[in-house]
Amino acid sequence: MINVDQNSSLTDEYDMLKEYEISILKSKQLMELFRKINLISSFVVILIGFIGNCLITLVFIQKKFRSNSSHVYLLCLSVIDNLFLIIHLFEDTLKTYKVSLKRTSIQLIINLFFPPLPS
């Protein structure tokens, strides 16, 4: 027969295990919530930046602004910033959902402009 002390001990261990499982479940839910918040906040910041850079591009593409070289540099900067924001959006989304890539976007861009020399 099981002793009363052993029975209460088993009940206590079972209760502790159950509480531990509940805390793990809550931490997983909390982590998933943080992932969603990270993805949404990144998307909002990237969207605002993309819209701002598009407006800057529309302003600096006008003929009167293209005459000054600094305006041309700012126009190029806004286009490159938009490219960066798009790449970051995809990279951040893939990281959030844990899709592994063999190469990062920076490596892909470097290989696009500076391809490796053939052996």
FIKOLZA-1660 file (N, C-alpha, C; in steps of 0.1 Angstrom, whole numbers, plus 5000, padded with zeros to 4 digits):
% residues 119
   i   px   py   pz ch aa at
   1 5008 4988 5000  A  M  N
   1 5000 5000 5000  A  M CA
   1 5009 5012 5000  A  M  C
   2 5003 5023 4995  A  I  N
   2 5010 5036 4994  A  I CA
   2 5008 5043 5007  A  I  C
   3 5018 5048 5013  A  N  N
   3 5018 5056 5025  A  N CA
   3 5012 5069 5022  A  N  C
   4 5005 5075 5032  A  V  N
   4 4999 5088 5030  A  V CA
   4 5010 5099 5027  A  V  C
   5 5021 5098 5033  A  D  N
   5 5032 5108 5030  A  D CA
   5 5037 5106 5016  A  D  C
   6 5037 5094 5011  A  Q  N
   6 5041 5092 4997  A  Q CA
   6 5031 5097 4987  A  Q  C
   7 5018 5095 4991  A  N  N
   7 5007 5100 4982  A  N CA
   7 5007 5115 4981  A  N  C
   8 5009 5122 4993  A  S  N
   8 5009 5137 4993  A  S CA
   8 5022 5142 4986  A  S  C
   9 5033 5134 4987  A  S  N
   9 5045 5138 4980  A  S CA
   9 5043 5137 4965  A  S  C
  10 5036 5126 4960  A  L  N
  10 5033 5125 4946  A  L CA
  10 5024 5136 4941  A  L  C
  11 5014 5139 4949  A  T  N
  11 5005 5150 4945  A  T CA
  11 5012 5163 4944  A  T  C
  12 5021 5166 4954  A  D  N
  12 5029 5178 4953  A  D CA
  12 5037 5179 4941  A  D  C
  13 5044 5168 4937  A  E  N
  13 5052 5167 4925  A  E CA
  13 5044 5169 4913  A  E  C
  14 5032 5163 4913  A  Y  N
  14 5024 5164 4901  A  Y CA
  14 5019 5179 4900  A  Y  C
  15 5016 5185 4911  A  D  N
  15 5011 5199 4910  A  D CA
  15 5023 5208 4905  A  D  C
  16 5035 5205 4910  A  M  N
  16 5046 5213 4906  A  M CA
  16 5049 5211 4891  A  M  C
  17 5048 5199 4886  A  L  N
  17 5050 5196 4872  A  L CA
  17 5039 5203 4863  A  L  C
  18 5027 5203 4868  A  K  N
  18 5016 5209 4861  A  K CA
  18 5018 5224 4860  A  K  C
  19 5022 5230 4871  A  E  N
  19 5025 5245 4871  A  E CA
  19 5037 5248 4862  A  E  C
  20 5047 5239 4861  A  Y  N
  20 5058 5241 4852  A  Y CA
  20 5054 5241 4838  A  Y  C
  21 5045 5231 4834  A  E  N
  21 5040 5230 4821  A  E CA
  21 5032 5242 4817  A  E  C
  22 5024 5247 4826  A  I  N
  22 5016 5259 4824  A  I CA
  22 5025 5271 4822  A  I  C
  23 5035 5272 4830  A  S  N
  23 5044 5284 4828  A  S CA
  23 5052 5283 4814  A  S  C
  24 5055 5271 4810  A  I  N
  24 5062 5270 4797  A  I CA
  24 5052 5273 4786  A  I  C
  25 5040 5269 4787  A  L  N
  25 5029 5273 4777  A  L CA
  25 5027 5288 4777  A  L  C
  26 5027 5294 4788  A  K  N
  26 5025 5309 4789  A  K CA
  26 5037 5316 4782  A  K  C
  27 5049 5311 4785  A  S  N
  27 5061 5317 4779  A  S CA
  27 5061 5316 4764  A  S  C
  28 5057 5304 4759  A  K  N
  28 5056 5302 4744  A  K CA
  28 5046 5312 4738  A  K  C
  29 5034 5313 4745  A  Q  N
  29 5024 5323 4740  A  Q CA
  29 5029 5337 4741  A  Q  C
  30 5036 5340 4751  A  L  N
  30 5042 5354 4752  A  L CA
  30 5053 5356 4741  A  L  C
  31 5061 5346 4738  A  M  N
  31 5071 5347 4728  A  M CA
  31 5064 5349 4714  A  M  C
  32 5053 5342 4712  A  E  N
  32 5046 5344 4699  A  E CA
  32 5040 5357 4698  A  E  C
  33 5035 5363 4709  A  L  N
  33 5030 5376 4709  A  L CA
  33 5040 5386 4706  A  L  C
  34 5052 5385 4712  A  F  N
  34 5064 5394 4709  A  F CA
  34 5068 5393 4695  A  F  C
  35 5067 5381 4689  A  R  N
  35 5071 5380 4675  A  R CA
  35 5061 5388 4666  A  R  C
  36 5048 5387 4669  A  K  N
  36 5038 5394 4662  A  K CA
  36 5039 5409 4663  A  K  C
  37 5042 5413 4675  A  I  N
  37 5044 5428 4678  A  I CA
  37 5056 5433 4670  A  I  C
  38 5067 5425 4670  A  N  N
  38 5079 5429 4663  A  N CA
  38 5076 5430 4648  A  N  C
  39 5069 5420 4643  A  L  N
  39 5066 5420 4628  A  L CA
  39 5057 5432 4624  A  L  C
  40 5047 5434 4632  A  I  N
  40 5038 5445 4629  A  I CA
  40 5045 5459 4631  A  I  C
  41 5053 5461 4641  A  S  N
  41 5059 5474 4643  A  S CA
  41 5070 5476 4632  A  S  C
  42 5077 5465 4629  A  S  N
  42 5087 5467 4618  A  S CA
  42 5080 5470 4605  A  S  C
  43 5069 5464 4602  A  F  N
  43 5061 5467 4590  A  F CA
  43 5056 5481 4590  A  F  C
  44 5052 5487 4601  A  V  N
  44 5047 5500 4602  A  V CA
  44 5058 5510 4599  A  V  C
  45 5070 5508 4606  A  V  N
  45 5081 5517 4604  A  V CA
  45 5086 5516 4590  A  V  C
  46 5087 5504 4584  A  I  N
  46 5091 5503 4570  A  I CA
  46 5082 5509 4561  A  I  C
  47 5069 5508 4563  A  L  N
  47 5059 5514 4554  A  L CA
  47 5060 5530 4555  A  L  C
  48 5061 5535 4567  A  I  N
  48 5063 5550 4568  A  I CA
  48 5075 5555 4561  A  I  C
  49 5086 5547 4563  A  G  N
  49 5099 5551 4556  A  G CA
  49 5098 5550 4541  A  G  C
  50 5091 5539 4536  A  F  N
  50 5089 5537 4522  A  F CA
  50 5081 5549 4515  A  F  C
  51 5070 5552 4522  A  I  N
  51 5062 5563 4517  A  I CA
  51 5070 5576 4517  A  I  C
  52 5077 5579 4528  A  G  N
  52 5085 5591 4528  A  G CA
  52 5096 5592 4517  A  G  C
  53 5102 5580 4515  A  N  N
  53 5113 5580 4504  A  N CA
  53 5106 5582 4491  A  N  C
  54 5094 5576 4489  A  C  N
  54 5087 5578 4476  A  C CA
  54 5084 5593 4474  A  C  C
  55 5080 5600 4484  A  L  N
  55 5077 5614 4483  A  L CA
  55 5089 5622 4480  A  L  C
  56 5100 5618 4487  A  I  N
  56 5113 5625 4484  A  I CA
  56 5117 5623 4469  A  I  C
  57 5115 5611 4465  A  T  N
  57 5119 5608 4451  A  T CA
  57 5110 5616 4441  A  T  C
  58 5097 5617 4444  A  L  N
  58 5089 5626 4436  A  L CA
  58 5093 5640 4436  A  L  C
  59 5098 5645 4447  A  V  N
  59 5102 5659 4447  A  V CA
  59 5115 5661 4440  A  V  C
  60 5125 5652 4442  A  F  N
  60 5138 5654 4436  A  F CA
  60 5139 5650 4421  A  F  C
  61 5128 5643 4416  A  I  N
  61 5128 5639 4402  A  I CA
  61 5124 5651 4393  A  I  C
  62 5119 5662 4399  A  Q  N
  62 5115 5674 4392  A  Q CA
  62 5127 5680 4385  A  Q  C
  63 5125 5686 4374  A  K  N
  63 5136 5691 4366  A  K CA
  63 5144 5702 4373  A  K  C
  64 5138 5711 4381  A  K  N
  64 5145 5721 4388  A  K CA
  64 5155 5716 4398  A  K  C
  65 5151 5704 4404  A  F  N
  65 5160 5698 4414  A  F CA
  65 5171 5690 4408  A  F  C
  66 5170 5686 4396  A  R  N
  66 5180 5677 4390  A  R CA
  66 5193 5685 4385  A  R  C
  67 5192 5698 4386  A  S  N
  67 5203 5706 4381  A  S CA
  67 5214 5707 4391  A  S  C
  68 5211 5705 4404  A  N  N
  68 5221 5706 4415  A  N CA
  68 5226 5691 4418  A  N  C
  69 5239 5690 4419  A  S  N
  69 5244 5676 4421  A  S CA
  69 5240 5670 4435  A  S  C
  70 5239 5679 4445  A  S  N
  70 5235 5674 4458  A  S CA
  70 5221 5668 4458  A  S  C
  71 5212 5674 4449  A  H  N
  71 5199 5669 4448  A  H CA
  71 5199 5655 4442  A  H  C
  72 5208 5653 4432  A  V  N
  72 5209 5640 4425  A  V CA
  72 5213 5630 4435  A  V  C
  73 5223 5634 4444  A  Y  N
  73 5227 5624 4454  A  Y CA
  73 5216 5621 4464  A  Y  C
  74 5208 5630 4468  A  L  N
  74 5197 5628 4477  A  L CA
  74 5186 5619 4470  A  L  C
  75 5184 5621 4457  A  L  N
  75 5175 5613 4449  A  L CA
  75 5180 5598 4449  A  L  C
  76 5193 5596 4447  A  C  N
  76 5199 5583 4447  A  C CA
  76 5198 5577 4461  A  C  C
  77 5200 5585 4471  A  L  N
  77 5199 5580 4485  A  L CA
  77 5185 5575 4488  A  L  C
  78 5174 5582 4484  A  S  N
  78 5161 5578 4486  A  S CA
  78 5157 5565 4479  A  S  C
  79 5162 5563 4467  A  V  N
  79 5160 5551 4460  A  V CA
  79 5167 5539 4467  A  V  C
  80 5179 5541 4471  A  I  N
  80 5187 5530 4478  A  I CA
  80 5180 5527 4491  A  I  C
  81 5176 5538 4498  A  D  N
  81 5169 5535 4511  A  D CA
  81 5156 5527 4509  A  D  C
  82 5149 5529 4498  A  N  N
  82 5137 5521 4496  A  N CA
  82 5141 5506 4493  A  N  C
  83 5152 5504 4485  A  L  N
  83 5157 5491 4483  A  L CA
  83 5160 5484 4496  A  L  C
  84 5167 5491 4505  A  F  N
  84 5171 5486 4518  A  F CA
  84 5159 5482 4526  A  F  C
  85 5149 5491 4526  A  L  N
  85 5137 5488 4534  A  L CA
  85 5130 5476 4529  A  L  C
  86 5129 5474 4516  A  I  N
  86 5122 5462 4510  A  I CA
  86 5130 5450 4514  A  I  C
  87 5143 5450 4513  A  I  N
  87 5152 5439 4517  A  I CA
  87 5150 5436 4531  A  I  C
  88 5150 5446 4540  A  H  N
  88 5149 5444 4554  A  H CA
  88 5135 5438 4558  A  H  C
  89 5125 5442 4551  A  L  N
  89 5112 5437 4553  A  L CA
  89 5111 5422 4551  A  L  C
  90 5117 5418 4540  A  F  N
  90 5117 5403 4537  A  F CA
  90 5126 5396 4547  A  F  C
  91 5137 5402 4550  A  E  N
  91 5147 5395 4559  A  E CA
  91 5141 5394 4573  A  E  C
  92 5134 5405 4577  A  D  N
  92 5128 5405 4591  A  D CA
  92 5117 5395 4592  A  D  C
  93 5109 5394 4581  A  T  N
  93 5097 5385 4581  A  T CA
  93 5102 5371 4581  A  T  C
  94 5113 5368 4573  A  L  N
  94 5118 5354 4573  A  L CA
  94 5124 5350 4587  A  L  C
  95 5131 5360 4593  A  K  N
  95 5137 5357 4606  A  K CA
  95 5126 5355 4617  A  K  C
  96 5115 5363 4616  A  T  N
  96 5104 5362 4626  A  T CA
  96 5098 5348 4625  A  T  C
  97 5096 5343 4613  A  Y  N
  97 5090 5330 4611  A  Y CA
  97 5100 5319 4610  A  Y  C
  98 5113 5322 4613  A  K  N
  98 5123 5312 4614  A  K CA
  98 5125 5304 4601  A  K  C
  99 5125 5311 4590  A  V  N
  99 5128 5305 4577  A  V CA
  99 5143 5307 4575  A  V  C
 100 5151 5296 4574  A  S  N
 100 5165 5298 4573  A  S CA
 100 5169 5300 4558  A  S  C
 101 5178 5309 4556  A  L  N
 101 5184 5311 4543  A  L CA
 101 5199 5308 4544  A  L  C
 102 5204 5303 4533  A  K  N
 102 5218 5299 4533  A  K CA
 102 5227 5312 4531  A  K  C
 103 5221 5322 4525  A  R  N
 103 5228 5335 4524  A  R CA
 103 5220 5346 4529  A  R  C
 104 5226 5356 4534  A  T  N
 104 5218 5368 4539  A  T CA
 104 5217 5377 4527  A  T  C
 105 5208 5387 4528  A  S  N
 105 5205 5396 4517  A  S CA
 105 5218 5405 4514  A  S  C
 106 5225 5408 4525  A  I  N
 106 5238 5416 4522  A  I CA
 106 5247 5408 4514  A  I  C
 107 5249 5395 4516  A  Q  N
 107 5258 5387 4508  A  Q CA
 107 5253 5386 4494  A  Q  C
 108 5239 5385 4492  A  L  N
 108 5234 5384 4479  A  L CA
 108 5236 5397 4471  A  L  C
 109 5235 5409 4478  A  I  N
 109 5238 5422 4471  A  I CA
 109 5253 5423 4468  A  I  C
 110 5261 5419 4477  A  I  N
 110 5276 5420 4474  A  I CA
 110 5279 5411 4462  A  I  C
 111 5273 5399 4462  A  N  N
 111 5276 5390 4451  A  N CA
 111 5270 5395 4437  A  N  C
 112 5259 5403 4438  A  L  N
 112 5253 5408 4426  A  L CA
 112 5263 5419 4420  A  L  C
 113 5268 5428 4428  A  F  N
 113 5276 5438 4423  A  F CA
 113 5291 5434 4422  A  F  C
 114 5296 5425 4430  A  F  N
 114 5309 5420 4429  A  F CA
 114 5309 5405 4429  A  F  C
 115 5307 5399 4417  A  P  N
 115 5306 5385 4416  A  P CA
 115 5319 5378 4419  A  P  C
 116 5319 5366 4425  A  P  N
 116 5332 5360 4428  A  P CA
 116 5339 5356 4415  A  P  C
 117 5352 5357 4415  A  L  N
 117 5360 5354 4404  A  L CA
 117 5360 5338 4401  A  L  C
 118 5359 5334 4389  A  P  N
 118 5359 5320 4386  A  P CA
 118 5373 5314 4389  A  P  C
 119 5373 5302 4393  A  S  N
 119 5386 5295 4397  A  S CA
 119 5393 5290 4385  A  S  C
% end
